Amino acid sequence: MAAPKNLAQFRIEPNDNGETAQLHIEDDGGNTLELTATRDQLDLLADTLDEMLSETEEADEL
């Protein structure tokens, strides 16, 4: 199994239809993964990130 790569850059660009967006995820090696996500998927991603950050908020205080 390959070692995990580090996130270097992350962009979200809404598509013209207003129902989907392009996700661009670049690793520290310069490789980019491009995905299309629906509004529901983006909402789930945002909720998941918000929950994780809320649960680990005390780590920000260090």
TITITI-421380 format. One record per residue (C-alpha): residue in one letter; x, y, z. Coordinates in steps of 0.05 Angstrom, whole numbers, plus 5000, padded with zeros to 4 digits. Each point is the difference from the previous one (the first is absolute). Layout:
% residues N
<'A' <X Y Z>>
...
END
This chain:
% residues 62
<'M' <5000 5000 5000>>
<'A' <5027 5068 4981>>
<'A' <5015 5052 5053>>
<'P' <4947 5055 5007>>
<'K' <5015 5065 4964>>
<'N' <4993 5069 5029>>
<'L' <4949 5050 4976>>
<'A' <5033 5058 4963>>
<'Q' <4940 5036 4971>>
<'F' <4924 4994 4997>>
<'R' <4952 5039 4956>>
<'I' <4925 4997 4987>>
<'E' <4972 5031 4937>>
<'P' <4925 5002 4990>>
<'N' <4975 4974 4933>>
<'D' <4954 5043 4956>>
<'N' <4940 4955 5015>>
<'G' <5001 5020 5074>>
<'E' <4988 4928 5020>>
<'T' <5072 4974 5000>>
<'A' <5071 5025 5012>>
<'Q' <5069 4978 4981>>
<'L' <5047 4981 5056>>
<'H' <5075 5006 4987>>
<'I' <5043 4965 5051>>
<'E' <5075 5005 4991>>
<'D' <5051 4961 5040>>
<'D' <5070 5021 5019>>
<'G' <5028 4961 4941>>
<'G' <4961 5044 4951>>
<'N' <4948 4948 4982>>
<'T' <4929 5026 4993>>
<'L' <4935 4962 5010>>
<'E' <4940 5033 4967>>
<'L' <4930 4979 5021>>
<'T' <4930 5024 4986>>
<'A' <4957 5005 5063>>
<'T' <4925 5013 5008>>
<'R' <4973 5053 5048>>
<'D' <4979 4943 5047>>
<'Q' <5070 4972 5000>>
<'L' <5030 5069 5013>>
<'D' <4951 5010 5057>>
<'L' <5020 4933 5030>>
<'L' <5074 5018 4992>>
<'A' <4989 5067 5035>>
<'D' <4961 4969 5057>>
<'T' <5053 4946 5010>>
<'L' <5057 5050 5001>>
<'D' <4962 5045 5048>>
<'E' <4985 4942 5047>>
<'M' <5072 4977 5000>>
<'L' <5026 5070 5013>>
<'S' <4950 5011 5056>>
<'E' <5020 4934 5033>>
<'T' <5074 5018 4998>>
<'E' <4993 5074 5017>>
<'E' <5041 4993 5064>>
<'A' <5060 4982 4957>>
<'D' <4998 5071 4972>>
<'E' <5013 5028 5069>>
<'L' <5069 4968 5006>>
END
